[in-house]
Amino acid sequence: MRVNGATHSLDIEPWVSLLDALRDRLGLTGSKKGCDQGACGACTVLADGVRINACLALAVQYADSEITTIEGIAADQSGRSLQEAFVRHDGFQCGYCTSGQICSAVAMLAEHAAGMPSAVTEDPPGRTGLTDTEIRERMSGNLCRCGAYNGIVDAIREVAS
């Protein structure tokens, strides 16, 4: 399994979730276990650039994928820019959801840049930038118990512009 650019050989049972493999076997604790049901997004990581809920994915399903966690995103300049924007715009309070929010935002920005529409994308797409409504729709799989949504949207909008 490749995680954050490094190859890892793991001897794990087929029922181990990707989240548990990352946290317990590789010591990458940035991805959080929130609901363990795929409802909150705290465990969001990127698999070959696509955001997934690591708590719902079996590690063996991603043996041949490139997994990027918040630790990998933090090492990249674009990831640091997003983290800095979250700080500037108070896009977090307790911080528990922040790693999942940032992983999701990285993928969401890439989806938008690639022209992938969302449920609220204007028709035809591309005439306007990323609207707050579209950011909220695209980030709707990531919950924030503290309610820092306005700061999250502001941070993403800043990085997108």
MODELLER restraints for C-alpha pairs under 7 A, 6 or more apart:
rsr = mdl.restraints
at = mdl.atoms
rsr.add(forms.Gaussian(group=physical.xy_distance, feature=features.Distance(at['CA:1:A'], at['CA:7:A']), mean=5.66, stdev=0.5))
rsr.add(forms.Gaussian(group=physical.xy_distance, feature=features.Distance(at['CA:1:A'], at['CA:8:A']), mean=5.23, stdev=0.5))
rsr.add(forms.Gaussian(group=physical.xy_distance, feature=features.Distance(at['CA:1:A'], at['CA:9:A']), mean=6.36, stdev=0.5))
rsr.add(forms.Gaussian(group=physical.xy_distance, feature=features.Distance(at['CA:1:A'], at['CA:63:A']), mean=4.61, stdev=0.5))
rsr.add(forms.Gaussian(group=physical.xy_distance, feature=features.Distance(at['CA:1:A'], at['CA:64:A']), mean=5.89, stdev=0.5))
rsr.add(forms.Gaussian(group=physical.xy_distance, feature=features.Distance(at['CA:1:A'], at['CA:65:A']), mean=6.59, stdev=0.5))
rsr.add(forms.Gaussian(group=physical.xy_distance, feature=features.Distance(at['CA:2:A'], at['CA:8:A']), mean=6.01, stdev=0.5))
rsr.add(forms.Gaussian(group=physical.xy_distance, feature=features.Distance(at['CA:2:A'], at['CA:65:A']), mean=6.43, stdev=0.5))
rsr.add(forms.Gaussian(group=physical.xy_distance, feature=features.Distance(at['CA:2:A'], at['CA:66:A']), mean=4.97, stdev=0.5))
rsr.add(forms.Gaussian(group=physical.xy_distance, feature=features.Distance(at['CA:2:A'], at['CA:67:A']), mean=6.08, stdev=0.5))
rsr.add(forms.Gaussian(group=physical.xy_distance, feature=features.Distance(at['CA:3:A'], at['CA:66:A']), mean=5.89, stdev=0.5))
rsr.add(forms.Gaussian(group=physical.xy_distance, feature=features.Distance(at['CA:3:A'], at['CA:67:A']), mean=4.65, stdev=0.5))
rsr.add(forms.Gaussian(group=physical.xy_distance, feature=features.Distance(at['CA:3:A'], at['CA:68:A']), mean=5.81, stdev=0.5))
rsr.add(forms.Gaussian(group=physical.xy_distance, feature=features.Distance(at['CA:4:A'], at['CA:67:A']), mean=6.16, stdev=0.5))
rsr.add(forms.Gaussian(group=physical.xy_distance, feature=features.Distance(at['CA:4:A'], at['CA:68:A']), mean=4.91, stdev=0.5))
rsr.add(forms.Gaussian(group=physical.xy_distance, feature=features.Distance(at['CA:4:A'], at['CA:69:A']), mean=6.64, stdev=0.5))
rsr.add(forms.Gaussian(group=physical.xy_distance, feature=features.Distance(at['CA:4:A'], at['CA:72:A']), mean=4.79, stdev=0.5))
rsr.add(forms.Gaussian(group=physical.xy_distance, feature=features.Distance(at['CA:14:A'], at['CA:60:A']), mean=6.08, stdev=0.5))
rsr.add(forms.Gaussian(group=physical.xy_distance, feature=features.Distance(at['CA:15:A'], at['CA:58:A']), mean=6.28, stdev=0.5))
rsr.add(forms.Gaussian(group=physical.xy_distance, feature=features.Distance(at['CA:16:A'], at['CA:58:A']), mean=5.83, stdev=0.5))
rsr.add(forms.Gaussian(group=physical.xy_distance, feature=features.Distance(at['CA:16:A'], at['CA:59:A']), mean=6.09, stdev=0.5))
rsr.add(forms.Gaussian(group=physical.xy_distance, feature=features.Distance(at['CA:17:A'], at['CA:54:A']), mean=6.84, stdev=0.5))
rsr.add(forms.Gaussian(group=physical.xy_distance, feature=features.Distance(at['CA:17:A'], at['CA:55:A']), mean=5.83, stdev=0.5))
rsr.add(forms.Gaussian(group=physical.xy_distance, feature=features.Distance(at['CA:17:A'], at['CA:56:A']), mean=6.65, stdev=0.5))
rsr.add(forms.Gaussian(group=physical.xy_distance, feature=features.Distance(at['CA:17:A'], at['CA:57:A']), mean=5.53, stdev=0.5))
rsr.add(forms.Gaussian(group=physical.xy_distance, feature=features.Distance(at['CA:17:A'], at['CA:58:A']), mean=4.23, stdev=0.5))
rsr.add(forms.Gaussian(group=physical.xy_distance, feature=features.Distance(at['CA:17:A'], at['CA:59:A']), mean=5.21, stdev=0.5))
rsr.add(forms.Gaussian(group=physical.xy_distance, feature=features.Distance(at['CA:18:A'], at['CA:54:A']), mean=5.16, stdev=0.5))
rsr.add(forms.Gaussian(group=physical.xy_distance, feature=features.Distance(at['CA:18:A'], at['CA:55:A']), mean=6.39, stdev=0.5))
rsr.add(forms.Gaussian(group=physical.xy_distance, feature=features.Distance(at['CA:18:A'], at['CA:57:A']), mean=5.52, stdev=0.5))
rsr.add(forms.Gaussian(group=physical.xy_distance, feature=features.Distance(at['CA:18:A'], at['CA:58:A']), mean=5.18, stdev=0.5))
rsr.add(forms.Gaussian(group=physical.xy_distance, feature=features.Distance(at['CA:18:A'], at['CA:59:A']), mean=4.01, stdev=0.5))
rsr.add(forms.Gaussian(group=physical.xy_distance, feature=features.Distance(at['CA:19:A'], at['CA:43:A']), mean=6.84, stdev=0.5))
rsr.add(forms.Gaussian(group=physical.xy_distance, feature=features.Distance(at['CA:19:A'], at['CA:54:A']), mean=4.72, stdev=0.5))
rsr.add(forms.Gaussian(group=physical.xy_distance, feature=features.Distance(at['CA:19:A'], at['CA:55:A']), mean=5.11, stdev=0.5))
rsr.add(forms.Gaussian(group=physical.xy_distance, feature=features.Distance(at['CA:21:A'], at['CA:59:A']), mean=6.54, stdev=0.5))
rsr.add(forms.Gaussian(group=physical.xy_distance, feature=features.Distance(at['CA:22:A'], at['CA:28:A']), mean=5.36, stdev=0.5))
rsr.add(forms.Gaussian(group=physical.xy_distance, feature=features.Distance(at['CA:23:A'], at['CA:29:A']), mean=4.80, stdev=0.5))
rsr.add(forms.Gaussian(group=physical.xy_distance, feature=features.Distance(at['CA:30:A'], at['CA:70:A']), mean=5.95, stdev=0.5))
rsr.add(forms.Gaussian(group=physical.xy_distance, feature=features.Distance(at['CA:30:A'], at['CA:71:A']), mean=6.55, stdev=0.5))
rsr.add(forms.Gaussian(group=physical.xy_distance, feature=features.Distance(at['CA:30:A'], at['CA:99:A']), mean=6.30, stdev=0.5))
rsr.add(forms.Gaussian(group=physical.xy_distance, feature=features.Distance(at['CA:31:A'], at['CA:42:A']), mean=6.63, stdev=0.5))
rsr.add(forms.Gaussian(group=physical.xy_distance, feature=features.Distance(at['CA:31:A'], at['CA:43:A']), mean=4.88, stdev=0.5))
rsr.add(forms.Gaussian(group=physical.xy_distance, feature=features.Distance(at['CA:31:A'], at['CA:44:A']), mean=6.81, stdev=0.5))
rsr.add(forms.Gaussian(group=physical.xy_distance, feature=features.Distance(at['CA:31:A'], at['CA:69:A']), mean=6.85, stdev=0.5))
rsr.add(forms.Gaussian(group=physical.xy_distance, feature=features.Distance(at['CA:31:A'], at['CA:70:A']), mean=6.79, stdev=0.5))
rsr.add(forms.Gaussian(group=physical.xy_distance, feature=features.Distance(at['CA:31:A'], at['CA:99:A']), mean=6.12, stdev=0.5))
rsr.add(forms.Gaussian(group=physical.xy_distance, feature=features.Distance(at['CA:31:A'], at['CA:100:A']), mean=6.58, stdev=0.5))
rsr.add(forms.Gaussian(group=physical.xy_distance, feature=features.Distance(at['CA:32:A'], at['CA:42:A']), mean=5.27, stdev=0.5))
rsr.add(forms.Gaussian(group=physical.xy_distance, feature=features.Distance(at['CA:32:A'], at['CA:43:A']), mean=4.90, stdev=0.5))
rsr.add(forms.Gaussian(group=physical.xy_distance, feature=features.Distance(at['CA:33:A'], at['CA:42:A']), mean=6.38, stdev=0.5))
rsr.add(forms.Gaussian(group=physical.xy_distance, feature=features.Distance(at['CA:33:A'], at['CA:43:A']), mean=5.77, stdev=0.5))
rsr.add(forms.Gaussian(group=physical.xy_distance, feature=features.Distance(at['CA:34:A'], at['CA:40:A']), mean=6.57, stdev=0.5))
rsr.add(forms.Gaussian(group=physical.xy_distance, feature=features.Distance(at['CA:34:A'], at['CA:42:A']), mean=5.73, stdev=0.5))
rsr.add(forms.Gaussian(group=physical.xy_distance, feature=features.Distance(at['CA:36:A'], at['CA:55:A']), mean=5.49, stdev=0.5))
rsr.add(forms.Gaussian(group=physical.xy_distance, feature=features.Distance(at['CA:37:A'], at['CA:55:A']), mean=6.81, stdev=0.5))
rsr.add(forms.Gaussian(group=physical.xy_distance, feature=features.Distance(at['CA:37:A'], at['CA:56:A']), mean=6.69, stdev=0.5))
rsr.add(forms.Gaussian(group=physical.xy_distance, feature=features.Distance(at['CA:38:A'], at['CA:53:A']), mean=5.77, stdev=0.5))
rsr.add(forms.Gaussian(group=physical.xy_distance, feature=features.Distance(at['CA:38:A'], at['CA:55:A']), mean=6.38, stdev=0.5))
rsr.add(forms.Gaussian(group=physical.xy_distance, feature=features.Distance(at['CA:38:A'], at['CA:56:A']), mean=6.03, stdev=0.5))
rsr.add(forms.Gaussian(group=physical.xy_distance, feature=features.Distance(at['CA:40:A'], at['CA:141:A']), mean=6.57, stdev=0.5))
rsr.add(forms.Gaussian(group=physical.xy_distance, feature=features.Distance(at['CA:40:A'], at['CA:142:A']), mean=5.41, stdev=0.5))
rsr.add(forms.Gaussian(group=physical.xy_distance, feature=features.Distance(at['CA:40:A'], at['CA:143:A']), mean=5.10, stdev=0.5))
rsr.add(forms.Gaussian(group=physical.xy_distance, feature=features.Distance(at['CA:41:A'], at['CA:53:A']), mean=6.24, stdev=0.5))
rsr.add(forms.Gaussian(group=physical.xy_distance, feature=features.Distance(at['CA:41:A'], at['CA:100:A']), mean=5.79, stdev=0.5))
rsr.add(forms.Gaussian(group=physical.xy_distance, feature=features.Distance(at['CA:41:A'], at['CA:141:A']), mean=5.82, stdev=0.5))
rsr.add(forms.Gaussian(group=physical.xy_distance, feature=features.Distance(at['CA:41:A'], at['CA:142:A']), mean=4.34, stdev=0.5))
rsr.add(forms.Gaussian(group=physical.xy_distance, feature=features.Distance(at['CA:41:A'], at['CA:143:A']), mean=6.36, stdev=0.5))
rsr.add(forms.Gaussian(group=physical.xy_distance, feature=features.Distance(at['CA:42:A'], at['CA:97:A']), mean=4.85, stdev=0.5))
rsr.add(forms.Gaussian(group=physical.xy_distance, feature=features.Distance(at['CA:42:A'], at['CA:99:A']), mean=6.85, stdev=0.5))
rsr.add(forms.Gaussian(group=physical.xy_distance, feature=features.Distance(at['CA:42:A'], at['CA:100:A']), mean=4.50, stdev=0.5))
rsr.add(forms.Gaussian(group=physical.xy_distance, feature=features.Distance(at['CA:42:A'], at['CA:142:A']), mean=6.76, stdev=0.5))
rsr.add(forms.Gaussian(group=physical.xy_distance, feature=features.Distance(at['CA:43:A'], at['CA:53:A']), mean=5.58, stdev=0.5))
rsr.add(forms.Gaussian(group=physical.xy_distance, feature=features.Distance(at['CA:43:A'], at['CA:54:A']), mean=5.47, stdev=0.5))
rsr.add(forms.Gaussian(group=physical.xy_distance, feature=features.Distance(at['CA:43:A'], at['CA:55:A']), mean=6.29, stdev=0.5))
rsr.add(forms.Gaussian(group=physical.xy_distance, feature=features.Distance(at['CA:43:A'], at['CA:100:A']), mean=5.58, stdev=0.5))
rsr.add(forms.Gaussian(group=physical.xy_distance, feature=features.Distance(at['CA:44:A'], at['CA:51:A']), mean=6.29, stdev=0.5))
rsr.add(forms.Gaussian(group=physical.xy_distance, feature=features.Distance(at['CA:44:A'], at['CA:52:A']), mean=5.52, stdev=0.5))
rsr.add(forms.Gaussian(group=physical.xy_distance, feature=features.Distance(at['CA:44:A'], at['CA:53:A']), mean=4.72, stdev=0.5))
rsr.add(forms.Gaussian(group=physical.xy_distance, feature=features.Distance(at['CA:44:A'], at['CA:54:A']), mean=5.96, stdev=0.5))
rsr.add(forms.Gaussian(group=physical.xy_distance, feature=features.Distance(at['CA:44:A'], at['CA:100:A']), mean=4.56, stdev=0.5))
rsr.add(forms.Gaussian(group=physical.xy_distance, feature=features.Distance(at['CA:44:A'], at['CA:103:A']), mean=6.18, stdev=0.5))
rsr.add(forms.Gaussian(group=physical.xy_distance, feature=features.Distance(at['CA:44:A'], at['CA:104:A']), mean=6.42, stdev=0.5))
rsr.add(forms.Gaussian(group=physical.xy_distance, feature=features.Distance(at['CA:45:A'], at['CA:51:A']), mean=5.60, stdev=0.5))
rsr.add(forms.Gaussian(group=physical.xy_distance, feature=features.Distance(at['CA:45:A'], at['CA:52:A']), mean=5.69, stdev=0.5))
rsr.add(forms.Gaussian(group=physical.xy_distance, feature=features.Distance(at['CA:45:A'], at['CA:53:A']), mean=6.61, stdev=0.5))
rsr.add(forms.Gaussian(group=physical.xy_distance, feature=features.Distance(at['CA:45:A'], at['CA:54:A']), mean=6.34, stdev=0.5))
rsr.add(forms.Gaussian(group=physical.xy_distance, feature=features.Distance(at['CA:45:A'], at['CA:68:A']), mean=5.97, stdev=0.5))
rsr.add(forms.Gaussian(group=physical.xy_distance, feature=features.Distance(at['CA:45:A'], at['CA:69:A']), mean=5.11, stdev=0.5))
rsr.add(forms.Gaussian(group=physical.xy_distance, feature=features.Distance(at['CA:45:A'], at['CA:100:A']), mean=6.89, stdev=0.5))
rsr.add(forms.Gaussian(group=physical.xy_distance, feature=features.Distance(at['CA:45:A'], at['CA:103:A']), mean=5.83, stdev=0.5))
rsr.add(forms.Gaussian(group=physical.xy_distance, feature=features.Distance(at['CA:46:A'], at['CA:52:A']), mean=6.06, stdev=0.5))
rsr.add(forms.Gaussian(group=physical.xy_distance, feature=features.Distance(at['CA:46:A'], at['CA:67:A']), mean=5.58, stdev=0.5))
rsr.add(forms.Gaussian(group=physical.xy_distance, feature=features.Distance(at['CA:46:A'], at['CA:68:A']), mean=4.97, stdev=0.5))
rsr.add(forms.Gaussian(group=physical.xy_distance, feature=features.Distance(at['CA:46:A'], at['CA:69:A']), mean=6.55, stdev=0.5))
rsr.add(forms.Gaussian(group=physical.xy_distance, feature=features.Distance(at['CA:46:A'], at['CA:103:A']), mean=6.83, stdev=0.5))
rsr.add(forms.Gaussian(group=physical.xy_distance, feature=features.Distance(at['CA:47:A'], at['CA:65:A']), mean=6.17, stdev=0.5))
rsr.add(forms.Gaussian(group=physical.xy_distance, feature=features.Distance(at['CA:47:A'], at['CA:66:A']), mean=5.68, stdev=0.5))
rsr.add(forms.Gaussian(group=physical.xy_distance, feature=features.Distance(at['CA:47:A'], at['CA:67:A']), mean=4.61, stdev=0.5))
rsr.add(forms.Gaussian(group=physical.xy_distance, feature=features.Distance(at['CA:47:A'], at['CA:68:A']), mean=6.49, stdev=0.5))
rsr.add(forms.Gaussian(group=physical.xy_distance, feature=features.Distance(at['CA:48:A'], at['CA:65:A']), mean=5.92, stdev=0.5))
rsr.add(forms.Gaussian(group=physical.xy_distance, feature=features.Distance(at['CA:48:A'], at['CA:66:A']), mean=5.02, stdev=0.5))
rsr.add(forms.Gaussian(group=physical.xy_distance, feature=features.Distance(at['CA:48:A'], at['CA:67:A']), mean=6.29, stdev=0.5))
rsr.add(forms.Gaussian(group=physical.xy_distance, feature=features.Distance(at['CA:49:A'], at['CA:107:A']), mean=6.48, stdev=0.5))
rsr.add(forms.Gaussian(group=physical.xy_distance, feature=features.Distance(at['CA:50:A'], at['CA:107:A']), mean=6.21, stdev=0.5))
rsr.add(forms.Gaussian(group=physical.xy_distance, feature=features.Distance(at['CA:51:A'], at['CA:104:A']), mean=6.02, stdev=0.5))
rsr.add(forms.Gaussian(group=physical.xy_distance, feature=features.Distance(at['CA:51:A'], at['CA:107:A']), mean=6.06, stdev=0.5))
rsr.add(forms.Gaussian(group=physical.xy_distance, feature=features.Distance(at['CA:70:A'], at['CA:99:A']), mean=5.66, stdev=0.5))
rsr.add(forms.Gaussian(group=physical.xy_distance, feature=features.Distance(at['CA:70:A'], at['CA:103:A']), mean=6.19, stdev=0.5))
rsr.add(forms.Gaussian(group=physical.xy_distance, feature=features.Distance(at['CA:73:A'], at['CA:79:A']), mean=4.88, stdev=0.5))
rsr.add(forms.Gaussian(group=physical.xy_distance, feature=features.Distance(at['CA:74:A'], at['CA:80:A']), mean=5.47, stdev=0.5))
rsr.add(forms.Gaussian(group=physical.xy_distance, feature=features.Distance(at['CA:82:A'], at['CA:159:A']), mean=6.32, stdev=0.5))
rsr.add(forms.Gaussian(group=physical.xy_distance, feature=features.Distance(at['CA:85:A'], at['CA:155:A']), mean=4.81, stdev=0.5))
rsr.add(forms.Gaussian(group=physical.xy_distance, feature=features.Distance(at['CA:86:A'], at['CA:92:A']), mean=6.86, stdev=0.5))
rsr.add(forms.Gaussian(group=physical.xy_distance, feature=features.Distance(at['CA:86:A'], at['CA:151:A']), mean=6.99, stdev=0.5))
rsr.add(forms.Gaussian(group=physical.xy_distance, feature=features.Distance(at['CA:86:A'], at['CA:152:A']), mean=6.37, stdev=0.5))
rsr.add(forms.Gaussian(group=physical.xy_distance, feature=features.Distance(at['CA:86:A'], at['CA:155:A']), mean=5.18, stdev=0.5))
rsr.add(forms.Gaussian(group=physical.xy_distance, feature=features.Distance(at['CA:89:A'], at['CA:151:A']), mean=4.91, stdev=0.5))
rsr.add(forms.Gaussian(group=physical.xy_distance, feature=features.Distance(at['CA:89:A'], at['CA:154:A']), mean=6.34, stdev=0.5))
rsr.add(forms.Gaussian(group=physical.xy_distance, feature=features.Distance(at['CA:89:A'], at['CA:155:A']), mean=5.75, stdev=0.5))
rsr.add(forms.Gaussian(group=physical.xy_distance, feature=features.Distance(at['CA:90:A'], at['CA:151:A']), mean=5.17, stdev=0.5))
rsr.add(forms.Gaussian(group=physical.xy_distance, feature=features.Distance(at['CA:91:A'], at['CA:148:A']), mean=5.52, stdev=0.5))
rsr.add(forms.Gaussian(group=physical.xy_distance, feature=features.Distance(at['CA:91:A'], at['CA:149:A']), mean=6.89, stdev=0.5))
rsr.add(forms.Gaussian(group=physical.xy_distance, feature=features.Distance(at['CA:91:A'], at['CA:151:A']), mean=4.06, stdev=0.5))
rsr.add(forms.Gaussian(group=physical.xy_distance, feature=features.Distance(at['CA:91:A'], at['CA:152:A']), mean=4.25, stdev=0.5))
rsr.add(forms.Gaussian(group=physical.xy_distance, feature=features.Distance(at['CA:91:A'], at['CA:155:A']), mean=6.69, stdev=0.5))
rsr.add(forms.Gaussian(group=physical.xy_distance, feature=features.Distance(at['CA:92:A'], at['CA:98:A']), mean=6.30, stdev=0.5))
rsr.add(forms.Gaussian(group=physical.xy_distance, feature=features.Distance(at['CA:92:A'], at['CA:148:A']), mean=5.62, stdev=0.5))
rsr.add(forms.Gaussian(group=physical.xy_distance, feature=features.Distance(at['CA:93:A'], at['CA:146:A']), mean=6.33, stdev=0.5))
rsr.add(forms.Gaussian(group=physical.xy_distance, feature=features.Distance(at['CA:93:A'], at['CA:148:A']), mean=6.70, stdev=0.5))
rsr.add(forms.Gaussian(group=physical.xy_distance, feature=features.Distance(at['CA:97:A'], at['CA:144:A']), mean=6.02, stdev=0.5))
rsr.add(forms.Gaussian(group=physical.xy_distance, feature=features.Distance(at['CA:101:A'], at['CA:142:A']), mean=6.09, stdev=0.5))
rsr.add(forms.Gaussian(group=physical.xy_distance, feature=features.Distance(at['CA:104:A'], at['CA:139:A']), mean=6.94, stdev=0.5))
rsr.add(forms.Gaussian(group=physical.xy_distance, feature=features.Distance(at['CA:105:A'], at['CA:156:A']), mean=6.91, stdev=0.5))
rsr.add(forms.Gaussian(group=physical.xy_distance, feature=features.Distance(at['CA:108:A'], at['CA:138:A']), mean=6.50, stdev=0.5))
rsr.add(forms.Gaussian(group=physical.xy_distance, feature=features.Distance(at['CA:109:A'], at['CA:160:A']), mean=6.85, stdev=0.5))
rsr.add(forms.Gaussian(group=physical.xy_distance, feature=features.Distance(at['CA:118:A'], at['CA:138:A']), mean=6.58, stdev=0.5))
rsr.add(forms.Gaussian(group=physical.xy_distance, feature=features.Distance(at['CA:120:A'], at['CA:134:A']), mean=5.91, stdev=0.5))
rsr.add(forms.Gaussian(group=physical.xy_distance, feature=features.Distance(at['CA:121:A'], at['CA:134:A']), mean=6.55, stdev=0.5))
rsr.add(forms.Gaussian(group=physical.xy_distance, feature=features.Distance(at['CA:132:A'], at['CA:153:A']), mean=6.52, stdev=0.5))
rsr.add(forms.Gaussian(group=physical.xy_distance, feature=features.Distance(at['CA:135:A'], at['CA:153:A']), mean=6.43, stdev=0.5))
rsr.add(forms.Gaussian(group=physical.xy_distance, feature=features.Distance(at['CA:136:A'], at['CA:153:A']), mean=6.93, stdev=0.5))
